[in-house]
Amino acid sequence: MGEDKDDFVVTPWKVEGIIDYDRLIEQFGTERITEELKDRMYKVTKEKHVLLERNLFFSHRDLGWILDEFEKGNKFVLYTGRGPSGKTHIGHLVPWIFTKWMQEKFDTTLYFQMTNDEKYFFEPHLSLDDVRKYTYDNTLDLLALGFEPENTYIIQDIEHIDLLYEIAVEVARKVTFSTVKATFGFDNSTNIGSIWHSAIQAVPAFLHSWIYGKKTPCIIPCAIDQDPFWRVTRDIAEKLGYYKPASIQCSFVPGLKEGGKMSSSEPMSAVFTTDTPKMVKKKVMAAFTGGRTTVEEQRKLGANPDICSVFKYYNFIFMPDDKDLADIEKRCRSGDILCGECKQILAPMMMEFLEKHQAAREEVKDRVDEFSAARLRDELRR
Amino acid sequence: MGEDKDDFVVTPWKVEGIIDYDRLIEQFGTERITEELKDRMYKVTKEKHVLLERNLFFSHRDLGWILDEFEKGNKFVLYTGRGPSGKTHIGHLVPWIFTKWMQEKFDTTLYFQMTNDEKYFFEPHLSLDDVRKYTYDNTLDLLALGFEPENTYIIQDIEHIDLLYEIAVEVARKVTFSTVKATFGFDNSTNIGSIWHSAIQAVPAFLHSWIYGKKTPCIIPCAIDQDPFWRVTRDIAEKLGYYKPASIQCSFVPGLKEGGKMSSSEPMSAVFTTDTPKMVKKKVMAAFTGGRTTVEEQRKLGANPDICSVFKYYNFIFMPDDKDLADIEKRCRSGDILCGECKQILAPMMMEFLEKHQAAREEVKDRVDEFSAARLRDELRR
């Protein structure tokens, strides 16, 4: 699924090549977020969001239905998550930032799943200790964004399996090997944990309904590579008496190298949330851009922001003001600014962002337990 | 696996035809229990057991090693279980009776797994409520045999998943779809829960070692149809730092109808532990025997106990005294006794057995919680 011989590959475990998002929407069978849907969201949020405005969140399933239900007073819950297989990089923060905005504006509950079992199944080099260490580490980055425990539940699959297993068992009876084979490209050499995991990843979409005994809509903000999971989840939802989860999907934050997304497995392509200012500067200065081979040529012909990773960072996070962005784009295309100069603008922005993030990350260290899904056990006992 | 075009099929979910146990041993790759091994067991137990003497427990894996370790002071734990998909019949009690004998004589701990998740995965007509109801019901039959809570832990997969999941995750990473496909005959239409279950069924073999942090031998007394699970479990045990579980395996208690084992799915073939005296009598009187078509013929030629279900019940449970058994066999072969008369001997024996069992079953009703594996959570917190 999501594979194309010619130029790109998108699965939950691999994103490669230059992605044609229109073709991806067609392949996955999702829909573009229309201006009308944005306006319906803004009617509630009373403010625009740059990630929606710039179409970085660009695809969805059933967003219109979620808004219909919301307007009728049937509030949704949010579900997103993280596979804790490494340190957090800036790319990971993008869907979390948007999730937090939705949580605040729609005043709703978030279930955040740390799929430590998934990462153990899929990455043979990781130990259980490793995935636990990354779970804690990644949680700090999530919480540094300012979530509050009142309406945020962090689920750790292995530690909170007692909250998940009964629903997972119901899901797993409805999903055949054929389905996961076709959806994820599994084969005979796939381990049975990886096969099982698609049941576990479905669970948070139904958890609120199950705990409170009230069928509740759920929407999943996430990068589009996770869509195959939601197809499986949606297929069986109604058979189990739940709503199909909706989703709202973003494109990938590009890496600092040419092509592909920001990836933990290529350290120079990714700016980690714990990088020092010196490391950030080094990575930014080495970043791939749309520049010309010589200064003379660039002054004369201008550069190409469309393929430039520096420009993409302005676009995703660091230049939320459209005027600033348009200005730098113009200077780039006209040859008025050279790539080195442009990097000298991005690097301090990133360093400042990370300085604040790292301080917030320290502050949440003694608050992690407050967010634990273990609290849901008390709800179940009621 | 365990399938033979000609005449019999043995898998964990299906036992059909006239089983050639010698061929089964060869197919499964287990070993016959030798007289020498029995004598080594009796050196410890100080008494013989009819199920061993009559070779009803007939097959094993690593029983010699278990006894070696025991002699060195490295005591084993016992593990067996039940898939709670229906009421308990007398056939189910046979391995449990033997397990209890081993527990007493070797003074050791038993982990008993109620695989309620398995039965939910494999039997589409059962609800979660159904498998829970049968779990409770079957537990009463187990406890009616006189187990004591001090050294008996009943694990309910769904309810005690928090005790099982971490080990199951480790197992599942080591087992591929190829393996379970070859071992259990799974195919693309198998649901992902059934595929996953082989990881869960491996766990109790390692649970004691995991909880107490001490590598402990484990032996599994069970019917031989469960052997495929232990092959998978044994294959990955050492990779995870555990001993391979040993096993000691019995043949199937025959049904009261012709061919096959006693089966809950054929009510007239099975005597349930909750059957009334009237029902027992009716089933026994309708049982398949090795009798002749006419009285005259039987008086003249005798009958055939080898294929007679009534005789098999004497053999398995109701005539532990070899003299009694030899006597009835002789009378049968000589034509001295007719099948109707013989059934009139078995029926009251069975009724008496069940009367006592049912009384014991009532008595344990308020003690079920004392046996719960939930107590192991306290061990883990230490």
HADDOCK unambig.tbl for C-alpha pairs under 7 A between the chains (distance, minus, plus):
assign (segid A and resid 117 and name CA) (segid B and resid 169 and name CA) 6.81 0.50 0.50
assign (segid A and resid 121 and name CA) (segid B and resid 173 and name CA) 5.24 0.50 0.50
assign (segid A and resid 158 and name CA) (segid B and resid 165 and name CA) 6.73 0.50 0.50
assign (segid A and resid 158 and name CA) (segid B and resid 166 and name CA) 6.42 0.50 0.50
assign (segid A and resid 161 and name CA) (segid B and resid 161 and name CA) 6.93 0.50 0.50
assign (segid A and resid 161 and name CA) (segid B and resid 162 and name CA) 6.01 0.50 0.50
assign (segid A and resid 162 and name CA) (segid B and resid 161 and name CA) 6.01 0.50 0.50
assign (segid A and resid 162 and name CA) (segid B and resid 162 and name CA) 5.42 0.50 0.50
assign (segid A and resid 165 and name CA) (segid B and resid 158 and name CA) 6.74 0.50 0.50
assign (segid A and resid 166 and name CA) (segid B and resid 158 and name CA) 6.42 0.50 0.50
assign (segid A and resid 169 and name CA) (segid B and resid 117 and name CA) 6.82 0.50 0.50
assign (segid A and resid 169 and name CA) (segid B and resid 193 and name CA) 6.49 0.50 0.50
assign (segid A and resid 172 and name CA) (segid B and resid 191 and name CA) 6.43 0.50 0.50
assign (segid A and resid 172 and name CA) (segid B and resid 192 and name CA) 5.29 0.50 0.50
assign (segid A and resid 172 and name CA) (segid B and resid 193 and name CA) 4.60 0.50 0.50
assign (segid A and resid 173 and name CA) (segid B and resid 121 and name CA) 5.22 0.50 0.50
assign (segid A and resid 173 and name CA) (segid B and resid 191 and name CA) 5.51 0.50 0.50
assign (segid A and resid 173 and name CA) (segid B and resid 192 and name CA) 6.67 0.50 0.50
assign (segid A and resid 173 and name CA) (segid B and resid 193 and name CA) 5.51 0.50 0.50
assign (segid A and resid 174 and name CA) (segid B and resid 191 and name CA) 6.61 0.50 0.50
assign (segid A and resid 175 and name CA) (segid B and resid 191 and name CA) 5.37 0.50 0.50
assign (segid A and resid 175 and name CA) (segid B and resid 192 and name CA) 5.99 0.50 0.50
assign (segid A and resid 176 and name CA) (segid B and resid 188 and name CA) 6.69 0.50 0.50
assign (segid A and resid 176 and name CA) (segid B and resid 189 and name CA) 5.40 0.50 0.50
assign (segid A and resid 176 and name CA) (segid B and resid 190 and name CA) 5.38 0.50 0.50
assign (segid A and resid 176 and name CA) (segid B and resid 191 and name CA) 3.92 0.50 0.50
assign (segid A and resid 176 and name CA) (segid B and resid 192 and name CA) 5.53 0.50 0.50
assign (segid A and resid 177 and name CA) (segid B and resid 188 and name CA) 4.94 0.50 0.50
assign (segid A and resid 177 and name CA) (segid B and resid 189 and name CA) 6.07 0.50 0.50
assign (segid A and resid 177 and name CA) (segid B and resid 190 and name CA) 5.91 0.50 0.50
assign (segid A and resid 177 and name CA) (segid B and resid 191 and name CA) 5.87 0.50 0.50
assign (segid A and resid 177 and name CA) (segid B and resid 192 and name CA) 5.82 0.50 0.50
assign (segid A and resid 178 and name CA) (segid B and resid 188 and name CA) 4.74 0.50 0.50
assign (segid A and resid 178 and name CA) (segid B and resid 189 and name CA) 6.06 0.50 0.50
assign (segid A and resid 188 and name CA) (segid B and resid 176 and name CA) 6.68 0.50 0.50
assign (segid A and resid 188 and name CA) (segid B and resid 177 and name CA) 4.92 0.50 0.50
assign (segid A and resid 188 and name CA) (segid B and resid 178 and name CA) 4.73 0.50 0.50
assign (segid A and resid 189 and name CA) (segid B and resid 176 and name CA) 5.39 0.50 0.50
assign (segid A and resid 189 and name CA) (segid B and resid 177 and name CA) 6.05 0.50 0.50
assign (segid A and resid 189 and name CA) (segid B and resid 178 and name CA) 6.06 0.50 0.50
assign (segid A and resid 190 and name CA) (segid B and resid 176 and name CA) 5.38 0.50 0.50
assign (segid A and resid 190 and name CA) (segid B and resid 177 and name CA) 5.89 0.50 0.50
assign (segid A and resid 191 and name CA) (segid B and resid 172 and name CA) 6.42 0.50 0.50
assign (segid A and resid 191 and name CA) (segid B and resid 173 and name CA) 5.51 0.50 0.50
assign (segid A and resid 191 and name CA) (segid B and resid 174 and name CA) 6.61 0.50 0.50
assign (segid A and resid 191 and name CA) (segid B and resid 175 and name CA) 5.36 0.50 0.50
assign (segid A and resid 191 and name CA) (segid B and resid 176 and name CA) 3.93 0.50 0.50
assign (segid A and resid 191 and name CA) (segid B and resid 177 and name CA) 5.86 0.50 0.50
assign (segid A and resid 192 and name CA) (segid B and resid 172 and name CA) 5.30 0.50 0.50
assign (segid A and resid 192 and name CA) (segid B and resid 173 and name CA) 6.68 0.50 0.50
assign (segid A and resid 192 and name CA) (segid B and resid 175 and name CA) 6.00 0.50 0.50
assign (segid A and resid 192 and name CA) (segid B and resid 176 and name CA) 5.55 0.50 0.50
assign (segid A and resid 192 and name CA) (segid B and resid 177 and name CA) 5.82 0.50 0.50
assign (segid A and resid 192 and name CA) (segid B and resid 195 and name CA) 6.46 0.50 0.50
assign (segid A and resid 192 and name CA) (segid B and resid 196 and name CA) 5.73 0.50 0.50
assign (segid A and resid 193 and name CA) (segid B and resid 169 and name CA) 6.49 0.50 0.50
assign (segid A and resid 193 and name CA) (segid B and resid 172 and name CA) 4.61 0.50 0.50
assign (segid A and resid 193 and name CA) (segid B and resid 173 and name CA) 5.52 0.50 0.50
assign (segid A and resid 193 and name CA) (segid B and resid 196 and name CA) 6.72 0.50 0.50
assign (segid A and resid 195 and name CA) (segid B and resid 192 and name CA) 6.47 0.50 0.50
assign (segid A and resid 196 and name CA) (segid B and resid 192 and name CA) 5.72 0.50 0.50
assign (segid A and resid 196 and name CA) (segid B and resid 193 and name CA) 6.70 0.50 0.50
assign (segid A and resid 196 and name CA) (segid B and resid 196 and name CA) 5.81 0.50 0.50
